[in-house]
């Protein structure tokens, strides 16, 4: 296989996954890791991707602040399974809210071909969905450069103007006893505003978030209509008993 053909396959893998390791590329292309490393280095020199220690990252992720890019790349496979399941809940014509969480961001790859409207406070979500089938509404307000997101009272007032079908949200901690918690007030306020504007609230949480209480408790578990997670069924029974619908990845 020629370098040009390998290059197209590598770019397709990064478009779908965001980041991949050398061994993943080698397996997909059925070539040696030495050849893949050489290809990745050449593509990085040409400005087509960002070279990481163990593989490569999609350029748009690398252009984000390191903290966000690093967060969205963590547990990528688990997050992608959660996001793919969440995306299956979206119908053509839906109007949805997406917050600025690193897990919710990874849902973009699964909704690009849907004719829907996305309202978001996330600059990476806007960037990722540009030139897709999705119609985008960016919430106005103060920009947090580190989080690459819009926060503040103006943003909350903007959100309150809308009534949407579904909201897809992340949270730093969630427990059946104490509800939802966050590391800061900005995230909590935006989450509450989005949940209030939505007919149905989907919370995308990997197993590490469950049963955890963080710095600021801001809402009861009743705010959650659907919990989308990779946790084991026996680990979410307490949430189900609280009236939360559970979607567990296989």
LINUR-V15602 format. One record per residue. N is the residue number from 1. RES is the residue in one small letter. SS is DSSP state (A for helix, B for strand, O for the rest). PHI is phi in whole degrees, -180 to 180 (999 if undefined). PSI is psi in degrees with one decimal (* if undefined). Layout:
BEGIN
n-><N	N>
res-><RES	RES>
ss-><SS	SS>
phi-><PHI	PHI>
psi-><PSI	PSI>
END
This chain:
BEGIN
n-><1	2	3	4	5	6	7	8	9	10	11	12	13	14	15	16	17	18	19	20	21	22	23	24	25	26	27	28	29	30	31	32	33	34	35	36	37	38	39	40	41	42	43	44	45	46	47	48	49	50	51	52	53	54	55	56	57	58	59	60	61	62	63	64	65	66	67	68	69	70	71	72	73	74	75	76	77	78	79	80	81	82	83	84	85	86	87	88	89	90	91	92	93	94	95	96	97	98	99	100	101	102	103	104	105	106	107	108	109	110	111	112	113	114	115	116	117	118	119	120	121	122	123	124	125	126	127	128	129	130	131	132	133	134	135	136	137	138	139	140	141	142	143	144	145	146	147	148	149	150	151	152	153	154	155	156	157	158	159	160	161	162	163	164	165	166	167	168	169	170	171	172	173	174	175	176	177	178	179	180	181	182	183	184	185	186	187	188	189	190	191	192	193	194	195	196	197	198	199	200	201	202	203	204	205	206	207	208	209	210	211	212	213	214	215	216	217	218	219	220	221	222	223	224	225	226	227	228	229	230	231	232	233	234	235	236	237	238	239	240	241	242	243	244	245	246	247	248	249	250>
res-><x	x	x	x	x	x	x	x	x	x	x	x	x	x	x	x	x	x	x	x	x	x	x	x	x	x	x	x	x	x	x	x	x	x	x	x	x	x	x	x	x	x	x	x	x	x	x	x	x	x	x	x	x	x	x	x	x	x	x	x	x	x	x	x	x	x	x	x	x	x	x	x	x	x	x	x	x	x	x	x	x	x	x	x	x	x	x	x	x	x	x	x	x	x	x	x	x	x	x	x	x	x	x	x	x	x	x	x	x	x	x	x	x	x	x	x	x	x	x	x	x	x	x	x	x	x	x	x	x	x	x	x	x	x	x	x	x	x	x	x	x	x	x	x	x	x	x	x	x	x	x	x	x	x	x	x	x	x	x	x	x	x	x	x	x	x	x	x	x	x	x	x	x	x	x	x	x	x	x	x	x	x	x	x	x	x	x	x	x	x	x	x	x	x	x	x	x	x	x	x	x	x	x	x	x	x	x	x	x	x	x	x	x	x	x	x	x	x	x	x	x	x	x	x	x	x	x	x	x	x	x	x	x	x	x	x	x	x	x	x	x	x	x	x	x	x	x	x	x	x>
ss-><O	O	A	A	A	A	A	A	A	A	A	A	A	A	A	A	A	O	B	B	B	A	A	A	A	A	A	A	A	O	O	O	A	A	A	A	A	A	A	A	A	A	A	A	A	O	O	O	O	B	B	O	O	O	B	B	B	O	A	A	A	A	O	O	O	A	A	A	A	A	A	A	A	O	O	A	A	A	A	A	A	A	A	A	A	A	A	O	O	O	O	O	O	O	B	B	B	B	O	O	O	A	A	A	A	O	O	A	A	A	O	O	O	O	O	O	B	B	B	B	O	B	A	A	A	A	A	A	A	O	O	O	O	O	B	B	B	B	O	O	O	B	B	B	O	O	O	O	B	B	B	O	A	A	A	A	A	A	A	A	O	O	O	B	B	B	B	B	B	O	O	O	B	B	B	O	O	O	B	B	B	B	O	O	A	A	A	A	A	A	A	A	A	A	A	A	A	B	B	B	B	B	B	B	O	O	A	A	A	B	O	O	O	O	O	B	B	B	B	O	A	A	A	O	O	B	B	B	B	O	O	O	A	A	A	O	A	A	A	A	A	O	O	O	B	B	B	B	O	O>
phi-><999	-74	-60	-61	-69	-63	-59	-65	-69	-60	-65	-66	-62	-68	-64	-80	-107	89	-152	-152	-94	-54	-63	-67	-63	-61	-68	-65	-96	58	-135	-75	-67	-62	-65	-63	-61	-66	-63	-63	-64	-66	-68	-66	-62	-82	78	-96	-157	-110	-78	-106	-60	-108	179	-153	-128	-57	-60	-64	-70	-67	-80	-78	-54	-55	-62	-71	-60	-67	-65	-71	-84	-71	51	-59	-63	-66	-63	-64	-65	-63	-69	-64	-66	-64	-63	-68	-86	-95	-104	-56	90	-65	-110	-128	-106	-130	-85	-98	-69	-69	-74	-59	-55	-71	-74	-54	-62	-98	-123	-59	-97	-94	-87	-136	-113	-113	-106	-148	-106	-102	-66	-60	-64	-60	-60	-70	-94	-60	63	-113	-74	-81	-88	-117	-124	-90	-65	-90	145	-78	-94	-91	-66	-67	-85	55	-146	-100	-133	105	-62	-62	-62	-67	-66	-60	-60	-65	-74	-109	-125	-119	-74	-147	-120	-115	-130	-113	-155	-77	-151	-149	-141	-65	-81	-106	82	-99	-140	-139	-80	-154	-71	-60	-63	-62	-65	-66	-60	-63	-64	-67	-63	-67	-84	-108	-75	-146	-108	-104	-108	-98	-135	-75	-58	-68	-87	-77	75	-111	-118	-101	-53	-124	-84	-131	-160	-77	-63	-65	-69	-90	-87	-134	-106	-106	-151	-104	-70	-71	-53	-69	-88	-117	-62	-67	-71	-62	-66	-89	94	-86	-75	-114	-119	-107	-70	-81>
psi-><134.3	161.1	-39.6	-41.5	-41.1	-39.6	-44.0	-38.1	-41.1	-45.1	-36.0	-41.0	-43.8	-34.3	-37.3	-39.0	-21.5	-44.4	147.4	157.9	162.9	-44.2	-32.6	-43.4	-44.5	-40.3	-43.3	-35.1	-9.7	47.4	174.5	155.3	-29.7	-44.2	-41.6	-43.6	-39.8	-41.8	-45.6	-40.5	-41.6	-41.2	-34.5	-40.8	-35.3	-1.2	24.6	-18.4	171.5	122.2	125.8	175.3	-40.8	2.4	-120.5	157.8	144.3	137.7	-39.0	-32.2	-40.8	-25.0	-10.8	162.4	145.2	-40.4	-42.3	-45.7	-39.1	-41.6	-43.2	-23.0	-16.8	135.2	41.8	-43.5	-42.3	-43.8	-39.2	-38.0	-41.5	-45.4	-36.3	-41.3	-40.9	-41.9	-27.5	-14.2	-5.3	129.1	156.2	134.9	-7.1	148.3	121.2	156.5	139.2	128.8	-169.9	15.1	152.3	-28.7	-47.2	-37.5	-38.3	-7.2	-18.6	-42.8	-22.1	-1.5	2.8	-30.0	10.2	137.9	84.8	170.7	130.3	125.0	125.6	157.4	9.9	119.4	-41.3	-36.4	-43.9	-47.9	-42.3	-32.1	-2.6	143.4	27.7	-173.5	-12.3	135.3	132.7	136.6	112.8	123.8	138.7	156.6	-162.0	134.8	126.9	109.9	-36.5	-44.3	-11.6	48.4	160.1	129.7	179.6	174.4	-40.2	-40.9	-41.6	-38.4	-38.0	-49.3	-39.7	-16.5	-16.0	154.3	118.1	165.7	-45.1	146.9	136.0	113.6	153.7	168.7	149.0	-31.5	147.3	130.1	146.7	-26.7	-47.4	-4.7	-140.5	142.9	157.1	164.9	-18.8	165.6	-34.4	-48.3	-42.6	-43.8	-42.3	-41.6	-44.3	-42.2	-44.1	-42.5	-37.9	-31.6	-7.5	144.6	-28.1	127.9	119.8	123.9	122.6	108.0	122.3	167.1	-27.3	-18.1	-19.6	140.0	13.9	141.5	122.7	-166.9	-46.9	114.0	127.6	-7.9	153.0	164.1	-19.3	-14.3	-21.5	119.0	-44.6	130.2	119.2	118.6	165.3	11.9	158.6	148.8	-38.5	-18.3	-7.1	5.9	-33.4	-34.3	-39.4	-39.2	-19.4	3.7	8.9	132.0	136.4	130.2	111.6	133.4	151.6	*>
END
